[in-house]
Amino acid sequence: MSEAADAPVDTLAVAEESEAAARSRVYGLFAQALQFPQGDLAAALEDGQMYQALALAAGALPYRYTFIAPPLIERRELGLIYTALFDAVGGRPQVSMLEQRHEGAPPEQQLWEELLRFYRFFGLDFSGGGARERPDHLLMELEFMHYLTFLEAGAPDSADDLRRGQTDFLERHLARWLPGLRVALAGVGETAAPYDVLIDAVARFIGADCTYLGISRAGPQVPG
């Protein structure tokens, strides 16, 4: 969806930037960190560079949010854990990153139609394919928020419309179902590390971002 989410991890000090740009940076880094760990990403997770980048980006947010880093795990083991948790081997995955698989989601076709309308309204038309994941995949939804905040940073005159889009999307989607994913991972136990800690970090970030935007979340409250 956005090349920024695939950019190499940069741990240099974050220059002064707009509030929207700071938020976009964190959304983009989370979308990157939760992809399958391979290549440069696997190296950045293994040595903690990704977590350093997230902590640095979190410090530039226009509100209080502390990123808590997961334990460092060797890259080969990371791949095995990711596959065991999220890949559908012989059926459904142990824990699904799809909104449709979590409590309260509408029927799949209705959900996809709504998400595609969101994406298309803001200039992203995936109705003919081209997306790397399903419309309701966590990575797609995080990258969409990264994209909306990126647009806001570059077009302050359109900030009100873009903020309304962010608010609607969080209320109807990420803020509603992400707490359920967090609970599902917590139920797996120690074998879910480091992804249980990462999803917890995302859930707390979404909660803080909702508060910043003045959103009364539709889903279960996320403890601070």
ZADO-1210 file (C-alpha; in nm, 4 decimals, padded with zeros to 6 digits):
<atoms>
<atom x="00.0000" y="00.0000" z="00.0000" code="MET" pos="1"/>
<atom x="00.2743" y="00.2427" z="00.0959" code="SER" pos="2"/>
<atom x="00.6444" y="00.2199" z="00.0266" code="GLU" pos="3"/>
<atom x="00.7181" y="00.3877" z="00.3593" code="ALA" pos="4"/>
<atom x="00.6062" y="00.0779" z="00.5478" code="ALA" pos="5"/>
<atom x="00.8728" y="-00.1229" z="00.3656" code="ASP" pos="6"/>
<atom x="01.1527" y="00.1301" z="00.4097" code="ALA" pos="7"/>
<atom x="01.4711" y="00.0197" z="00.5911" code="PRO" pos="8"/>
<atom x="01.4641" y="00.0793" z="00.9640" code="VAL" pos="9"/>
<atom x="01.6215" y="00.4133" z="01.0545" code="ASP" pos="10"/>
<atom x="01.7329" y="00.4616" z="01.4153" code="THR" pos="11"/>
<atom x="01.8686" y="00.8126" z="01.3638" code="LEU" pos="12"/>
<atom x="01.7076" y="01.0915" z="01.5646" code="ALA" pos="13"/>
<atom x="01.3667" y="01.1912" z="01.4340" code="VAL" pos="14"/>
<atom x="01.3748" y="01.5439" z="01.2989" code="ALA" pos="15"/>
<atom x="01.1065" y="01.7904" z="01.3994" code="GLU" pos="16"/>
<atom x="00.7935" y="01.6924" z="01.2130" code="GLU" pos="17"/>
<atom x="00.4214" y="01.7497" z="01.2174" code="SER" pos="18"/>
<atom x="00.1978" y="01.5596" z="01.4557" code="GLU" pos="19"/>
<atom x="00.0507" y="01.3675" z="01.1626" code="ALA" pos="20"/>
<atom x="00.3970" y="01.2735" z="01.0366" code="ALA" pos="21"/>
<atom x="00.4957" y="01.1441" z="01.3804" code="ALA" pos="22"/>
<atom x="00.1824" y="00.9298" z="01.3970" code="ARG" pos="23"/>
<atom x="00.2355" y="00.8079" z="01.0405" code="SER" pos="24"/>
<atom x="00.5878" y="00.6984" z="01.1269" code="ARG" pos="25"/>
<atom x="00.4658" y="00.4775" z="01.4127" code="VAL" pos="26"/>
<atom x="00.1854" y="00.3235" z="01.2057" code="TYR" pos="27"/>
<atom x="00.4347" y="00.2483" z="00.9298" code="GLY" pos="28"/>
<atom x="00.6883" y="00.0887" z="01.1633" code="LEU" pos="29"/>
<atom x="00.4253" y="-00.1353" z="01.3223" code="PHE" pos="30"/>
<atom x="00.3044" y="-00.2406" z="00.9759" code="ALA" pos="31"/>
<atom x="00.6639" y="-00.3280" z="00.8925" code="GLN" pos="32"/>
<atom x="00.7399" y="-00.5088" z="01.2207" code="ALA" pos="33"/>
<atom x="00.4392" y="-00.7414" z="01.1886" code="LEU" pos="34"/>
<atom x="00.5250" y="-00.8730" z="00.8424" code="GLN" pos="35"/>
<atom x="00.6791" y="-01.2184" z="00.8052" code="PHE" pos="36"/>
<atom x="01.0352" y="-01.1867" z="00.9446" code="PRO" pos="37"/>
<atom x="01.2800" y="-01.2270" z="00.6593" code="GLN" pos="38"/>
<atom x="01.5750" y="-01.0389" z="00.5116" code="GLY" pos="39"/>
<atom x="01.6446" y="-00.6950" z="00.6580" code="ASP" pos="40"/>
<atom x="01.3340" y="-00.7086" z="00.8742" code="LEU" pos="41"/>
<atom x="01.4422" y="-01.0336" z="01.0392" code="ALA" pos="42"/>
<atom x="01.7834" y="-00.8826" z="01.1105" code="ALA" pos="43"/>
<atom x="01.6270" y="-00.5664" z="01.2570" code="ALA" pos="44"/>
<atom x="01.4009" y="-00.7726" z="01.4847" code="LEU" pos="45"/>
<atom x="01.6818" y="-01.0049" z="01.5876" code="GLU" pos="46"/>
<atom x="01.9225" y="-00.7297" z="01.6932" code="ASP" pos="47"/>
<atom x="01.6557" y="-00.4943" z="01.8303" code="GLY" pos="48"/>
<atom x="01.7062" y="-00.2185" z="01.5724" code="GLN" pos="49"/>
<atom x="01.3363" y="-00.2264" z="01.4853" code="MET" pos="50"/>
<atom x="01.2407" y="-00.1853" z="01.8498" code="TYR" pos="51"/>
<atom x="01.4838" y="00.1042" z="01.8891" code="GLN" pos="52"/>
<atom x="01.3228" y="00.2727" z="01.5892" code="ALA" pos="53"/>
<atom x="00.9750" y="00.2235" z="01.7376" code="LEU" pos="54"/>
<atom x="01.0802" y="00.3606" z="02.0765" code="ALA" pos="55"/>
<atom x="01.2375" y="00.6647" z="01.9092" code="LEU" pos="56"/>
<atom x="00.9308" y="00.7259" z="01.6917" code="ALA" pos="57"/>
<atom x="00.6996" y="00.6861" z="01.9924" code="ALA" pos="58"/>
<atom x="00.8917" y="00.9605" z="02.1694" code="GLY" pos="59"/>
<atom x="00.7983" y="01.2065" z="01.8927" code="ALA" pos="60"/>
<atom x="00.4223" y="01.1438" z="01.9174" code="LEU" pos="61"/>
<atom x="00.1997" y="01.4372" z="02.0191" code="PRO" pos="62"/>
<atom x="00.0747" y="01.2419" z="02.3199" code="TYR" pos="63"/>
<atom x="00.2120" y="01.0106" z="02.5869" code="ARG" pos="64"/>
<atom x="00.2800" y="00.6577" z="02.4680" code="TYR" pos="65"/>
<atom x="00.5641" y="00.4289" z="02.5719" code="THR" pos="66"/>
<atom x="00.6755" y="00.1487" z="02.3435" code="PHE" pos="67"/>
<atom x="00.7696" y="-00.1638" z="02.5408" code="ILE" pos="68"/>
<atom x="01.0114" y="-00.3800" z="02.3451" code="ALA" pos="69"/>
<atom x="00.9640" y="-00.7581" z="02.3167" code="PRO" pos="70"/>
<atom x="01.2455" y="-01.0009" z="02.3972" code="PRO" pos="71"/>
<atom x="01.5095" y="-01.0480" z="02.1275" code="LEU" pos="72"/>
<atom x="01.4767" y="-01.3792" z="01.9453" code="ILE" pos="73"/>
<atom x="01.7000" y="-01.5392" z="01.6817" code="GLU" pos="74"/>
<atom x="01.5683" y="-01.4844" z="01.3300" code="ARG" pos="75"/>
<atom x="01.5155" y="-01.8499" z="01.2402" code="ARG" pos="76"/>
<atom x="01.3091" y="-01.8996" z="01.5554" code="GLU" pos="77"/>
<atom x="01.1139" y="-01.5828" z="01.4750" code="LEU" pos="78"/>
<atom x="01.0086" y="-01.7291" z="01.1414" code="GLY" pos="79"/>
<atom x="00.8959" y="-02.0527" z="01.3033" code="LEU" pos="80"/>
<atom x="00.6943" y="-01.8668" z="01.5680" code="ILE" pos="81"/>
<atom x="00.5300" y="-01.6419" z="01.3094" code="TYR" pos="82"/>
<atom x="00.4344" y="-01.9396" z="01.0951" code="THR" pos="83"/>
<atom x="00.2989" y="-02.1357" z="01.3917" code="ALA" pos="84"/>
<atom x="00.0868" y="-01.8428" z="01.5066" code="LEU" pos="85"/>
<atom x="-00.0404" y="-01.6746" z="01.1933" code="PHE" pos="86"/>
<atom x="-00.0073" y="-01.9055" z="00.8912" code="ASP" pos="87"/>
<atom x="-00.3044" y="-02.1194" z="00.7945" code="ALA" pos="88"/>
<atom x="-00.1491" y="-02.4646" z="00.7819" code="VAL" pos="89"/>
<atom x="-00.4191" y="-02.7235" z="00.7130" code="GLY" pos="90"/>
<atom x="-00.7030" y="-02.4838" z="00.7931" code="GLY" pos="91"/>
<atom x="-00.7204" y="-02.1740" z="01.0101" code="ARG" pos="92"/>
<atom x="-00.4173" y="-02.0192" z="01.1810" code="PRO" pos="93"/>
<atom x="-00.3743" y="-02.0520" z="01.5552" code="GLN" pos="94"/>
<atom x="-00.4374" y="-01.6767" z="01.5829" code="VAL" pos="95"/>
<atom x="-00.5849" y="-01.4820" z="01.2943" code="SER" pos="96"/>
<atom x="-00.4723" y="-01.1384" z="01.1785" code="MET" pos="97"/>
<atom x="-00.7995" y="-01.1023" z="00.9877" code="LEU" pos="98"/>
<atom x="-01.0696" y="-00.8758" z="01.1258" code="GLU" pos="99"/>
<atom x="-01.3378" y="-01.1110" z="00.9926" code="GLN" pos="100"/>
<atom x="-01.2220" y="-01.3885" z="01.2276" code="ARG" pos="101"/>
<atom x="-01.2833" y="-01.1871" z="01.5422" code="HIS" pos="102"/>
<atom x="-01.5989" y="-01.1337" z="01.7450" code="GLU" pos="103"/>
<atom x="-01.8474" y="-00.8806" z="01.6175" code="GLY" pos="104"/>
<atom x="-01.7288" y="-00.8696" z="01.2574" code="ALA" pos="105"/>
<atom x="-01.9983" y="-00.8444" z="00.9883" code="PRO" pos="106"/>
<atom x="-02.0272" y="-01.1122" z="00.7160" code="PRO" pos="107"/>
<atom x="-01.7140" y="-01.1329" z="00.5042" code="GLU" pos="108"/>
<atom x="-01.8594" y="-00.9822" z="00.1860" code="GLN" pos="109"/>
<atom x="-02.0114" y="-00.6885" z="00.3757" code="GLN" pos="110"/>
<atom x="-01.6830" y="-00.6273" z="00.5601" code="LEU" pos="111"/>
<atom x="-01.4756" y="-00.6400" z="00.2419" code="TRP" pos="112"/>
<atom x="-01.7128" y="-00.4051" z="00.0598" code="GLU" pos="113"/>
<atom x="-01.6940" y="-00.1515" z="00.3409" code="GLU" pos="114"/>
<atom x="-01.3153" y="-00.1675" z="00.3616" code="LEU" pos="115"/>
<atom x="-01.2726" y="-00.1393" z="-00.0150" code="LEU" pos="116"/>
<atom x="-01.5005" y="00.1666" z="-00.0103" code="ARG" pos="117"/>
<atom x="-01.2784" y="00.3220" z="00.2566" code="PHE" pos="118"/>
<atom x="-00.9647" y="00.2512" z="00.0556" code="TYR" pos="119"/>
<atom x="-01.1161" y="00.3682" z="-00.2734" code="ARG" pos="120"/>
<atom x="-01.2526" y="00.6925" z="-00.1248" code="PHE" pos="121"/>
<atom x="-00.8985" y="00.7905" z="-00.0307" code="PHE" pos="122"/>
<atom x="-00.7470" y="00.6957" z="-00.3654" code="GLY" pos="123"/>
<atom x="-00.6596" y="00.3272" z="-00.3207" code="LEU" pos="124"/>
<atom x="-00.8553" y="00.0973" z="-00.5515" code="ASP" pos="125"/>
<atom x="-00.7927" y="-00.2715" z="-00.4781" code="PHE" pos="126"/>
<atom x="-01.1194" y="-00.3965" z="-00.6290" code="SER" pos="127"/>
<atom x="-00.9250" y="-00.5458" z="-00.9205" code="GLY" pos="128"/>
<atom x="-00.6522" y="-00.6961" z="-00.7022" code="GLY" pos="129"/>
<atom x="-00.3029" y="-00.5645" z="-00.6385" code="GLY" pos="130"/>
<atom x="-00.3106" y="-00.5776" z="-00.2589" code="ALA" pos="131"/>
<atom x="-00.0596" y="-00.7966" z="-00.0786" code="ARG" pos="132"/>
<atom x="-00.3135" y="-00.9082" z="00.1811" code="GLU" pos="133"/>
<atom x="-00.6907" y="-00.9381" z="00.2216" code="ARG" pos="134"/>
<atom x="-00.8689" y="-00.6058" z="00.2822" code="PRO" pos="135"/>
<atom x="-00.9344" y="-00.6946" z="00.6472" code="ASP" pos="136"/>
<atom x="-00.5803" y="-00.8082" z="00.7296" code="HIS" pos="137"/>
<atom x="-00.4133" y="-00.6248" z="01.0183" code="LEU" pos="138"/>
<atom x="-00.1217" y="-00.5211" z="00.7979" code="LEU" pos="139"/>
<atom x="-00.3565" y="-00.3666" z="00.5410" code="MET" pos="140"/>
<atom x="-00.5431" y="-00.1726" z="00.8079" code="GLU" pos="141"/>
<atom x="-00.2250" y="-00.0468" z="00.9753" code="LEU" pos="142"/>
<atom x="-00.0806" y="00.0546" z="00.6384" code="GLU" pos="143"/>
<atom x="-00.4037" y="00.2370" z="00.5564" code="PHE" pos="144"/>
<atom x="-00.3754" y="00.4415" z="00.8766" code="MET" pos="145"/>
<atom x="-00.0088" y="00.5037" z="00.7906" code="HIS" pos="146"/>
<atom x="-00.1253" y="00.6264" z="00.4498" code="TYR" pos="147"/>
<atom x="-00.4011" y="00.8539" z="00.5845" code="LEU" pos="148"/>
<atom x="-00.1699" y="01.0170" z="00.8389" code="THR" pos="149"/>
<atom x="00.0984" y="01.0523" z="00.5700" code="PHE" pos="150"/>
<atom x="-00.1543" y="01.2330" z="00.3485" code="LEU" pos="151"/>
<atom x="-00.2493" y="01.4596" z="00.6385" code="GLU" pos="152"/>
<atom x="00.1145" y="01.5499" z="00.6990" code="ALA" pos="153"/>
<atom x="00.1544" y="01.6523" z="00.3342" code="GLY" pos="154"/>
<atom x="-00.1796" y="01.8298" z="00.2925" code="ALA" pos="155"/>
<atom x="-00.2636" y="02.0337" z="00.6044" code="PRO" pos="156"/>
<atom x="-00.5458" y="02.2094" z="00.4163" code="ASP" pos="157"/>
<atom x="-00.7247" y="01.8723" z="00.3958" code="SER" pos="158"/>
<atom x="-00.6486" y="01.7774" z="00.7556" code="ALA" pos="159"/>
<atom x="-01.0111" y="01.7937" z="00.8751" code="ASP" pos="160"/>
<atom x="-01.1366" y="01.5511" z="00.6098" code="ASP" pos="161"/>
<atom x="-00.8430" y="01.3177" z="00.6625" code="LEU" pos="162"/>
<atom x="-00.8905" y="01.3233" z="01.0399" code="ARG" pos="163"/>
<atom x="-01.2568" y="01.2309" z="00.9940" code="ARG" pos="164"/>
<atom x="-01.1478" y="00.9395" z="00.7772" code="GLY" pos="165"/>
<atom x="-00.9014" y="00.8251" z="01.0429" code="GLN" pos="166"/>
<atom x="-01.1624" y="00.8546" z="01.3167" code="THR" pos="167"/>
<atom x="-01.4232" y="00.6594" z="01.1215" code="ASP" pos="168"/>
<atom x="-01.1756" y="00.3877" z="01.0280" code="PHE" pos="169"/>
<atom x="-01.0452" y="00.3407" z="01.3806" code="LEU" pos="170"/>
<atom x="-01.3940" y="00.3345" z="01.5328" code="GLU" pos="171"/>
<atom x="-01.5354" y="00.0904" z="01.2777" code="ARG" pos="172"/>
<atom x="-01.2305" y="-00.1328" z="01.2437" code="HIS" pos="173"/>
<atom x="-00.8946" y="-00.1289" z="01.4240" code="LEU" pos="174"/>
<atom x="-01.0153" y="-00.0021" z="01.7621" code="ALA" pos="175"/>
<atom x="-01.3096" y="-00.2418" z="01.7534" code="ARG" pos="176"/>
<atom x="-01.1372" y="-00.5731" z="01.6796" code="TRP" pos="177"/>
<atom x="-00.7713" y="-00.5344" z="01.7773" code="LEU" pos="178"/>
<atom x="-00.8368" y="-00.5946" z="02.1507" code="PRO" pos="179"/>
<atom x="-00.9729" y="-00.9382" z="02.0562" code="GLY" pos="180"/>
<atom x="-00.6501" y="-01.0226" z="01.8736" code="LEU" pos="181"/>
<atom x="-00.4569" y="-00.9102" z="02.1779" code="ARG" pos="182"/>
<atom x="-00.6606" y="-01.1409" z="02.4044" code="VAL" pos="183"/>
<atom x="-00.6199" y="-01.4326" z="02.1616" code="ALA" pos="184"/>
<atom x="-00.2409" y="-01.3970" z="02.1615" code="LEU" pos="185"/>
<atom x="-00.2278" y="-01.3654" z="02.5384" code="ALA" pos="186"/>
<atom x="-00.4150" y="-01.6960" z="02.5572" code="GLY" pos="187"/>
<atom x="-00.1432" y="-01.8758" z="02.3610" code="VAL" pos="188"/>
<atom x="00.1078" y="-01.8271" z="02.6401" code="GLY" pos="189"/>
<atom x="00.4866" y="-01.7971" z="02.6284" code="GLU" pos="190"/>
<atom x="00.5132" y="-01.9485" z="02.2804" code="THR" pos="191"/>
<atom x="00.3524" y="-01.6331" z="02.1365" code="ALA" pos="192"/>
<atom x="00.6550" y="-01.4167" z="02.2206" code="ALA" pos="193"/>
<atom x="00.7581" y="-01.1733" z="02.0794" code="PRO" pos="194"/>
<atom x="00.4310" y="-01.1213" z="01.8884" code="TYR" pos="195"/>
<atom x="00.2127" y="-01.1066" z="02.1983" code="ASP" pos="196"/>
<atom x="00.4212" y="-00.8120" z="02.3200" code="VAL" pos="197"/>
<atom x="00.4170" y="-00.6465" z="01.9763" code="LEU" pos="198"/>
<atom x="00.0393" y="-00.6746" z="01.9435" code="ILE" pos="199"/>
<atom x="00.0015" y="-00.5426" z="02.2967" code="ASP" pos="200"/>
<atom x="00.2169" y="-00.2453" z="02.1929" code="ALA" pos="201"/>
<atom x="00.0003" y="-00.1878" z="01.8842" code="VAL" pos="202"/>
<atom x="-00.3209" y="-00.2110" z="02.0886" code="ALA" pos="203"/>
<atom x="-00.1937" y="00.0430" z="02.3414" code="ARG" pos="204"/>
<atom x="-00.0841" y="00.2724" z="02.0579" code="PHE" pos="205"/>
<atom x="-00.4257" y="00.2484" z="01.8917" code="ILE" pos="206"/>
<atom x="-00.5869" y="00.3262" z="02.2263" code="GLY" pos="207"/>
<atom x="-00.3658" y="00.6326" z="02.2750" code="ALA" pos="208"/>
<atom x="-00.4294" y="00.7459" z="01.9182" code="ASP" pos="209"/>
<atom x="-00.8052" y="00.7109" z="01.9705" code="CYS" pos="210"/>
<atom x="-00.7856" y="00.9249" z="02.2823" code="THR" pos="211"/>
<atom x="-00.5837" y="01.1848" z="02.0906" code="TYR" pos="212"/>
<atom x="-00.8509" y="01.1942" z="01.8183" code="LEU" pos="213"/>
<atom x="-01.1327" y="01.2144" z="02.0722" code="GLY" pos="214"/>
<atom x="-01.2709" y="00.8721" z="01.9855" code="ILE" pos="215"/>
<atom x="-01.4932" y="00.6755" z="02.2187" code="SER" pos="216"/>
<atom x="-01.3811" y="00.3292" z="02.1157" code="ARG" pos="217"/>
<atom x="-01.6420" y="00.0846" z="01.9945" code="ALA" pos="218"/>
<atom x="-01.4521" y="-00.2257" z="02.0998" code="GLY" pos="219"/>
<atom x="-01.3402" y="-00.3491" z="02.4420" code="PRO" pos="220"/>
<atom x="-01.1268" y="-00.1036" z="02.6336" code="GLN" pos="221"/>
<atom x="-00.7530" y="-00.1637" z="02.6107" code="VAL" pos="222"/>
<atom x="-00.5807" y="-00.1433" z="02.9493" code="PRO" pos="223"/>
<atom x="-00.3065" y="00.1203" z="02.9644" code="GLY" pos="224"/>
</atoms>
